[in-house]
Amino acid sequence: MRRTALAALCLAAAATAGLTGCLSGENKADSKPKGPFAGLTGGEIADRAVKATTGANSLRMKGNVPDDEDGGTIGIDMALNKKGECAGTMSMAGQGKADLIKTGDTVYMKYDEAFLRAQGKGQSKSETDGVVELLAGKWTKMSATGSDAKDIAGFCDLDSVLADAKNVNSDATRGKTTTIDGTPAIVLHEKDGKDRYTLYVATEGKPYLLRVDSTSAKDPGTLTFSEYEKPVPAEKPAGKILDLDKLGG
């Protein structure tokens, strides 16, 4: 379950941030001297956005991405940085949620009952009940280098999540200006065959990527990017923590 979920998250983050393999389209530079990014083509703006976004030391990513395993969606709301720390939540098609924290060499997770029961398909009721009784609402921990946690740990590394977004030459076309959560932005349009992507790039300060809307069959949905360069609240949970490595050993 965790490996499938994290693979989907990483795929969506890389695809939407980088938008590799896009087809050429009308890509004229702004002929007017006024306005944000005057004189730049949509592709040049997108390239600047990718450079700024992948250059950030930390950010928050929120949205829905597809789950390849069951055809549903995975909801994420995660702050992460280049130190490999993260803190946030993930949910599976509205069937409960799990809290996730990674700090140092340890991954901490807390699952609610609905999440555990949704992941218990194929198991007997007694087995699922046992898992729920053991884990629901309790913080657990695993070594970040262990087989059960290494993929999650990789997702918590911002460099790894956005690795495929670097060194991309975009053919985006310019759109209108708008605001995203109060931040002025310019709209860019990308296409790859039948797939369409809409990017929103900040026009004040660094040209960070603020949001991506995707109609791609592989990764439909919306991802927002915010809280750039802010500290990630990745701290060891208080209270009793169940050691899953010892439990599994």
N, C-alpha and C positions, 0 to 999 in steps of 0.2 A: 504493500500500500504506500509506504513512504517513498520508496524508490520511484514508483510510477508517478506519484504526485510531484516530486521534485524535478523529475525529468520534464514534465509538462511545464512547470514553472520556469525552468531554465530556458526551455525552447521558446516559450512565449516572450520572455524578457529579451532574449537575444534577437529574436525575429522582429519584434516591434521596435526595439531601440535602434537596430541596425538597418532593417528593411533591405536585406541583401537581394541581389538578383532582380531588381525592379526594371521595368521596361522604360525606354525613353519616351518622353512626351513633350508637349510644348513647355519650354523652360526658359522664357525670356527674362532678362534682367529688368529690374524696375527702371523705367525710363525717366521717372520723375526724381528730382533731387531730394524731395521731402519724404517723410515717413520712415518707419523702421526698416533697417537693412536696405536703404536706398542703393540702387545700382547692383544689388546681388540677385542672382538667380535663386529659384527655389532649392535647387540642388546644393548651391553654395551655403545657403542658410541651414539646410539639413546637415551638411557636413560639419558646420560650426556647432550645431546642437549636439551631434554625436560626440565631437571632441570635448565639449564642455561637460556633457553628462558622464562620459567614461572617465573624465579627469577628476570628477568629484570624489572626495574621500568618504562621503556617506550620503545616503538619501533614504526616503521612504517610498515604497512601492505598494500600490493598492489597486485591486481590481479583480476580475474574474478571468480565468484561463481554462481551457478544456482539459478534461481528465481522459487520457487515452484508454484507460482500462474499462470504464463503464459508459463512456460517451456523455457523462455529465460535466459539471463545471467545478472548479476549485476556486474558492474565494481566498484571497490573500490580503493581508494588511501588515506589512513587514518593514521595519527599519533595519538597515544593514550597512556595513562599512568595509573598508579594505583591510581592516585588521582581522576580518573573519568573524566579527561579532554580529548578532542579530537579536531582534526582539519583536514579537508580534503574534498574529493569529493566522490560522488557516482553517477553512471549512470545506466540507465536501457536499456540494449540491444542496445546501441547506440542511444537511443531516448532521447537525452538531458541529462543534469546533474543537480545535486543539490550540493551546498556547505554546509558543516556542521561544526559547532563549538559548543562545549560545554565547558563552564567555570563556575565555581560556581554552582548555582542551576538553570542555564538557558541554554536552547538549542536554538541556532541560526541557521536558514537555509535560503538559497537563491536558488530559482529554476529558471531555464531558461524556455523559452516558450515551447520548444520541450518537455521538461520533463513534464510540466503541461498538455500539450495536450495529451501526451501518457497516463497519469494517468486519463484522463477525459473520457475514454471509457465508454459508457453506459449513459452518460449525454447528454443533448441537446447541440447543438452548442452554443446557447445563454448562457447556464450555463457555458460551458467551456470558452467561450470568456470573460465572467465576471470574472472568476477565473484568467485567464491570465492577464487581465487588472489590477486586484487588486494585484497580487503577482509577476508576472514575473520580474526578475532582481532586486527584492527588498529584503532586509534582513528582516526576521521575527524572532520573539522570542516566546518561550513557556516555561512554568515552567517545569523543569526536572522531577518533581514529578506528573505532570498531566497525565491523561490517554492517551493523544495523543503523549506524548514525553517520557514516562518512559522506553519503550523498546529501543529507540534510546539512552537514557541516559545510559542504561545498557550496550549497545555495546561499549560505550565510556570508560567503566571500564575494563582495561586490565586484572585484576584478574578474572572478570566474563567471559570475552571472552575465556580465556585459562583455565578456571576452570577444565574442563574435561580432560585436557592434563596431569594433575599431577598424580603421583603414577601409571604410566603405565610401564609394563614390556614388552619390545619390543623384537621381534624375527627378527629384520632386518638382512640382509646379506650385507657384505661389497662389495663395488664396487671400481672403479678407483678414482683417485684424479683429480681435475679440478679447475677452478676458476669461481666465481660468482661475476660479477661486480668488478673484480679486486681482490677479496678476495679468497685466497686459500681455497679449500673445499674438503671433501671426499664425495663420492656418496654412499648412502645406499638404499637398495631395500626392500620394504615391500609388503606383499600380504595378501589379505583377500578374499578367494574364487577366483572369476574371477577378482576382483579389484586389481589394481597394483598402488603402490605409489613409487615415487623416492624422496628421501630426500637429501639435500645438507647441510652439516654441516661444519662450519668454523674450520680449522685446526690450526689457529693462534689465540692467545688470548683465550677468553672464547669460548667454543664450541656451539656458537649460531646456531640456525636453520636459514639458509639463503634462502632456497626455497623448495617448495614442488610441485611436479607434480603429478596429480592424474588422473587415468583413471576410477575411481569409477563411477558407474551409478548414484549414489546419489549426488556426489560432484566432477564432473570432472573439470579440469582446473589447473591453476597454481597460487600459492600465493608466493610472496616474502616477506621476513622480513629483515628490515634494520634499520639504525639510532637508534641502541640500546643505551639507556641511554642518549639520546639527549632531550633537552627541547621541549615540545609540544607547537607549536605557537598558543595556544588557548587564543585569546584576543577578547573582545567585539568589533564587527564591528563598524567602524566609521559611522557617519551620521544618517539619520532617520531610525528607526526600527519599523516595524509594529507588534503590540502586538496581536498575534492570540488568546490568552486566553480571552482578552477583546472582541475581535471581535466575538468569539464563544459564549461568555456569553450574 
